[in-house]
């Protein structure tokens, strides 16, 4: 499992093919004055297509990502699925004994969700804990290889995350994730809790505790699954894989509707869309006992009563925010990081969960010679 440095470098021919497909775009009409009532307005898509075709400098954004994010790849053996080449960001804190943290993105996000919180988490201060941060691209997302076999589920994602952290020398670590990241961190905590994963933090759960669902209620909620697109994902997959405008509109709608009126500027939105357009690969268990922290953001896609969070596990920390939505790491980076600092800081309920990582900084030297002070 040798680590290899990685830089984003989309082939010129792929960018040219994207430009040609955009030139051939055929757009539908829309009803007058419909706005967002039926989905993304036609005017928004026309603007985005024109920008991607003629105005957006992917190479400039590619260089910025490569400068900001130290990226690597590593082969990881997944039971029943062979070896997958996994892409990840790995930024160490200048504090030698900082807490190792595995950040797991959700959908329709990617590894770049970590951009805004990375410098905050790795910063050194005498007032709050610092973190060594690992943010992987889940298999089939971004620049991580997708499996070609059926049956790659939450357990396999958790296996990849745990093996990645252990291979980096982080035998014990904490996790943070939202959306799919929350489900995977829960699985990590259940399977590897105590042995490797020591605590987990998530946004509030957006699914019903199974113990609260009667058979009648379950049918009302899930009885239409056979007509949902998620049960025949290959069918919609052909359209989204072949049509850049189809994928662009699909993702753009989520960026707008699932955030709390966040003012996405063109570069922010286009970089996120670019990861989906240009990357190569696309395609519940026992209750955890290790400490759990939850952050509540009011414009999450689905919100359930906070009481139900008690069914998630060993809940030791909660924080409720007045604004923010599905993309908390992007919309509210300072608030999310502050929650992590409070949970794992000296007076926090999860202080000291990673042995030898109870660190506050009094002085930090250059990165190659960090100086830290352990709490008494």
Buried (B, 14 or more C-beta within 10 A) or exposed (E): EEEEEBEBEBEEEEBEEBEEBBEEBEEEEBEEEEEEEEBBBBEBBEEBBEBBBEEBEBEEBBBBBBEBBBBBBBBBEBEEBEEBBBBBBBBBBBBBBBBBBBBBBBEBBBBBBBBBBBEBBBBBEEEBBBBBBBBBBBBBBBBBBBBEEEEBEBBBBBBBBBBBBBBBEBEBBBBBBBBBBBBBBBBBBBBBBEEBBBBBBBBBBBEBBEEEBEEEEEEEEEEEEEEEEEEEEEEEEEEBEEBBBBBBBBBBBBBBBBBBEBEBEEBBBBBBBBBBBBBBBBEEEEBBEBBBBBBBBEBBEEBBEBEBBEBBBBBBBBBEBEEBBBBBBBBBBEBBBBBBBBBBBBEBBBBBBBEEBBBBBEEBEEEEEBBBBEEE
